[in-house]
Amino acid sequence: MKEALLILLAYCIGSIPTAVWVSKHYFGIDIRDYGSGNAGATNTFRVLGSKWGTLVMVIDVLKGFLAVKLSLLVPYYFDNDIAFTNLQLGLGMAAVLGHVFPLWADFKGGKGVATLFGLVIGISPWTALGCSGVFMLVLYLTRFVSLSSILASVAFPVFILIIFNVDNHAYRVFAIVVALLVILTHQKNITRLLKGSESKVPILKYRDRRRKRRL
């Protein structure tokens, strides 16, 4: 019974529509009416700029992290590492579900990548560090948040299955499913990337300006 209540609470945490509230409160618009139509960090970067995109991303990551840490309220799981990790996965995924289908924003949210990342931070900090390294490197080289998210998600099962060889069947399956889901939810982005029409986020623009001046 306690687990069910915690999962419900995790869903409510994930349902906090950060991008929607920020866009409405500070700009008088609904972020879902612009750009890709998603209420997530990537679209916020694209529409509102790096400052607000970063704010939304950090809060969305925290949603997944805090949901996972709700597991600390169930101490009788502490003696069973696999059961404890599985509980954390359930809580984290409830938050991701809340982000994608937010209770407080007509069930129309984002793609859940940032909240997924918060989940990974809460369970496997070293894996999260590796995935964030992939994300930041690709973002630095391309300025495509979508491509960075896709490649970081693909790196996730590589870290879990190969590099760290995590001994938890459910977590291994979860890592593979996450990578596949991120790829599937980014089909439109992949199409735009292949066509060369995907928007770049407004970061590192000074670096690009310097390059243009040199040319």
N, C-alpha and C positions, 0 to 999 in steps of 0.2 A: 504493500500500500504506500509506504514511504517513497519507494522508487518511482511509483507512478506519479506522485505529487511532484517529485523533483524533475521528472521528465516534462511535466506540464509547465513547471516554472522555467525550465530551460527553453522550452518553446516560446514562452512569453518574452524571455530575455532576447532570444533571436528575432522576435517579431518587432523589436524597436526599429522603426524605419528611418534610420539615421539620415540617409540621403534625402528622403521626402521631407522630413522635418526641417533640415538645414535649408533646403531650397525654398520651402514655403516661408520660413521665418525670416531669413535674411535676404531673399530675392523676390518673394511674392510669386513664385512659380512652382509648379509641380515638376520635378526633374523627369518624371515619367512621360512628360509631353515633349521632351526634347532629346536630341541625340538618338541613342539606340532604344530609348524607352525603358531602360532598366533602372531600378532604384538601387544602384550599387556604386562602389568607389570608382570603377572605370568610367562610367558615364558621368559621374561628378567631376572627375579630372577633365574629361572632354568638354563639358558644358560650363562648369563653374571655375575651372582652373586648379592648379596644383595645391594651393593653400587649402581649399575646401575639400578637394579630393583626398588629400592626406588626412584631414580631420575625419572624414567619413570612413576611410580605410582603417584608421587606428581604432575607432569605436567599433566597427564591424568585426575587427580581429578580437577585440576585448570581449565581444558577445560570445564567441566560441570558447575563448579561454575561461571566462567566468562560468559558463555552462558546464564545462568539464570539471571545474573545481567544486561544483556542487556535490561531487562524489565524496568529498571530505566530510560531508554531513552523514555519511553512512559508514561508520567506523568498522562494522562487522565484516566489511569486504577487504579490510587491509591485509588480512592474513592469506589472501588468495590473489596472487598477482594477476592471473588470467581473468578471473571474475571481476576484479577491480578495473582492469583495462576495458573489459567489455561494457561495464557500467559507464565508464567515461565515454566510450564510443557512442553509447545510446544517448547520453545527455548531450554530447556535442552534436550529434546528428539531429536531435530535436531542435537545437538552436539553429542549425543550418536550414532545417525545414521551416522554422519560423521566419528566417531571413527571406527565403524564396517565396513563402506564402504568409506574409505578415498579418497577424490578427488586427493590428492597429492601422493598416493601410489597404483595406479592401482586398487582402490576399494577393496583392500584386507587388512583388519585391524584386530583388536582384538575383544574381546567379549563385551567390553563396560562397565564392572563392575565398574572400577575406575571412569569413566566419569559419570556413573549413581550415584555413591556416591557423586561426586561433585555437581550434580544436587540436591540431597537431602540436602547437606550442605547449598546450596543457598536458599532453600525453608524452610526446617525444621531443624535447627541446633541441637535441642535437640534429634530429631529422629536420625539424623546422628551420634550423640555422642553415643546413645544407640546401633546402628548397628555396629559402630566401636569398641565398647566394646566387642560385641559378636565376631566380626572378630578377634580382638587381642587375646582374650581368647582362641579361637579355634586354632589360629595359634601358640600360645605359647605351647599349649598342644600337637599339632599334627605336626606342621610345614608343613601342607598341605594348600597352598593358595587356591586351588580349593574348598576344604571342608569349609574353612573359609568364602569364598565368598558365597557359597551356603547357609550356615546357617545364615549369616548376611542378605542375601536377604529374607530368610524366616522370619526373625525377623522383617523386614521392615513393612509388613502389620499388624503384631501383634502390633507394636507401633502405626501405623496410625489408625487402626480400634478399638483396645481395650484399650491400655494404654492412648493414647492422644485423642482418639475418635474424630478425625478430621471431621468437618462438611463441607465436600466438596465431593460430590459424585464422581466427576471425579478423584480426588486425591485418593479416596478409591479404585476405580477400578484400577487406575494406579498402586497402591501398590501391588495389587494382581497379576496383569499382569506381573509386574517386577519380582516378586518371581517365577512365572511359567516360564518366559522366561529364567531366569538365570539357573533354573534347566534343562530346555530343551537344552540350549546351552552348558551345562556341562555334557551331557550324556556320552561322552567318558571318562571324568574324573571320573564320578561315576562308570563306568565299571572298570576302573583301580583301583579305591579305593576298590571296592569289591574284585578284584583279588589280591590286595596287591602289585600292580605294579606301583602305582602313585608315581611320584618323589616328594621328599621333597625339600623345598627351603633351601639354605645354610645359615640359620640364627640359632642362639642359638646353634651353633655347639660346642662352648666351654662348654656349659652346658651338652651336650650329652657326650663329652669327659670325663668330670668329673664323670659323672654317670658310664661310662665304667670302669674308673680307680677304682672306689669304688667297682665295682663288681669283 
